[in-house]
């Protein structure tokens, strides 16, 4: 996560619990950075006019003016519960998992009435067994997809063979609970899928990747029949209009 994204995420993290304060240590653990980095980020937010403040002493920490809210969003209780379940199902190793959390916090902070109560009640009754994640690899993949840049990978395939690749990311595939980066592999001169939990290292570059059609890269592979998830289909025309 770059600094701009982290600054925005810090605001959302504080808004989600406002007016209760959060300690610097808690924020540092949440964003997997040092406490010094969090202190600097919070100072930048103050200097740019964001209404964050610090309370010293036991029980203190950093908080934000609770009046800094989104307009209410009118969900039904069922819709709010569906959002909670969708967020809970997002593996911490999945691409954009951090962004999904901050997006959900924006929605939760804007909900009122029965929907808000239903979402919170259900959230209190969902638990999960923690799974290890490589935030550095995930962040590099996210960056390459967002900026359409070439990515340098060290990868271990299903047979345990290790290789270094330069790839041009095209999209993401999810199957059987796993996530795959679909990309044009310059080593194999063909489309390939790279399971995210088998990527040992991922190093961003500044080189722009050539455009590749996701469907074409998947052609003749085991995932040739992959289709867009029905829940994402309504997002396509919205993105086009923007």
N, C-alpha and C positions, 0 to 999 in steps of 0.2 A: 504494500500500500504506500503510495507516494505521500508527501507531506500535505498537499492540498486535500487529498481524499481523507487523510487522517484528521485534519483540522475539522472538516465537516462532520466526520464520524464522531469526534469528541463532543461536538455540540449536540448531536443526536443522542449520544450516550447519557449526557447530563440532562437533557430534556426528558428522557424516558423515566427518570426517577425523581424529577423536580417536584417539590423543593428540597428533597433529601440530598445531602452532599455525598460525593464520592471521594475517596482518598486518592492521592497521586499513585500510590502503590497499586491500588485496584485498577486504575486506568492504564497503568503501565503493563500490568498482567493481561488486561483485555486486549491491548493492541500489540503485545509482544515487542515492546520497546523499553528503553531504560526510563527510570523515573526522571532523570535529567532531561530527556527528550520531551516527556510529558510536561514538565515544568516550563520548558521553552515554548511549547505549543500553546499552553494555557496563557502565557504572557502575551503571545502574538494575538490571541483571540481578544484579550482585554484591550490591547493597543488599537485593534481595528474596530472597537466599539461593540463587540458581542457582550451582552450583559452577564458575564460570568464573574463570580466573586469567590473569595476564599474565606473560610471561617477557621480560626486557629483553635488549638486545644483538643481535648478528648471529644470524640464524636463529631469533630469538624472535618473539613475537606473542601472540595470545590463544588459549586452548585451554579445553576443558571436561573434567571428570572422565569418563574413558571408561566408568566403571561406571554412568553415567546412560544406561541402555539400555532398549529395549523387550524384552518376552519374545520368544524366537525364533519366527519364522513358518516353517512347514514347507512350502516350495514345492518342486516338482520343478525340475530343471535347465531343462526346457522352459518351465515357467511363469515362472521367473525371467528367462529370455531374452526371453520375450514382453513382460514389463514393460519391459525395456531398450529393445526395439524401439519399443514404444508411446511411451515417453518421448522417444526420439530423433526420432520423427515429429511431436512437438508443436512446432509453429512458435513461435519466440520472440514472434511477434506475436499468437498465439492468446490468447483470453481465459483467464485463470487459469493462464497458463504458469508464472508464478513459484510459485504454489501447487502446481502439478503437480510441480515440481522438489522442493519441500520434502517433499511427500507421498512421493515416490519415495525420498528420502533416509531417511525413517523406515522404510520397508520394507527398503531395502538394509541399514540399520544393524542390523536385527533378524534378517537371514538368516544362516544358518550352513552350513557343510559344502559339498557339491557345488553346491548352488543358488547360493550366494554366489560361488563360484569361476567358475561358468558365466556369471553375470551380469557379473562384472568382465571376464572374458576377451572376451565379446562387446562390451561397452562400449568396450574398448580398440581394437576393429576397426571402429568406426563413426565416420565423419567427415561433416561437413556444411559447405556454403558459407554463411557468415553472411549474414543478410538484415536490413536496417534495420527498426527497430520504433519505434513511438511509445508509450512506456510511460505517458505522461500520459493519452493518449486511452484506452488499454487499461484503466488503473486507474479512470478515471471510468466507463467502461462496466461494469466489474466491480462497482463500488460501487453504481451505479444498479440493477443486476440483483439484487444481494444485499439491498439495503435497500428495493427496490420504490419508488424515487423518480423523479421527473421529471428528464429530462436535456435540457440545451440543447446543440444541435449546430450546427456550421458544416460543411456538407456539399457535396461536389462530385460531381455525378452522372456517368454514363457519357458524356454529351454535353459535359461540361466546365462545366455550369451550376452556379453556386454559390448556396447558399441557407442561411438560418438557420432552424432548426426547434426546437420544443419537442416532445419525444416521451415516450411512456409505455412503457418497455421491457417486453416480454413474454417474450422468450427469444432463443436463438441458433440460427442455421442454418449448417451447414458444407456447402459444395458446391464441387467441383473445386479443392480445396485452399485455398479462401477462406472467410472467416468473415463473417457478416452479423448485425447486430443487428435483430431483428424487433420492431417497436414500433407503437403507435398514434400516428400523426402528427397533431398538433393543427392543423398548417397545412393538410394535405390532407384532414383528417377521415376518415382511412382507415388501414388497416394498410399498413405500408411496410417494406422491407428496406434497411438501410444497410450497405454494405460497409465493414468496419472500416478498411481502408487508404485509403478515400476520405473518412473523417471528418477534417477539418482540425483542429478543436478540439472538445472535449467538456467541458462545465462542469456539475458536479453541482449539484442544488438540494436543498432540504429538503422540497419539496412531495411528499406521498405520491401515487403514481400509482394510477389506478383499475385493477382487475384486468381483463385481457383474455385470452381464450382463444387460445392460439397457433395451433391448427388453424383457427379462424375467421379470424384475421388473414392466414393463408396461402391461404385459399380464393380461388379465381379468379386466383391468381398462378402464375407459372412453377414455383413450389416447392410447389404444392398437394398433390403426392404425397409430400412429405417424411415420413419415418417415423423413429421412434427407433432409433438404432444398436443392433444386437443385443447388443453388448458392454455396453451400459448398462441393458438391460432388467432384469437381476437386481437392480439397485440400487433399483428403484422400491419393491418391497415392504419392503425394509429401511428406506427413508426413511419410509414410512408408519408402520411400527411404532414409530419414534422420535417 
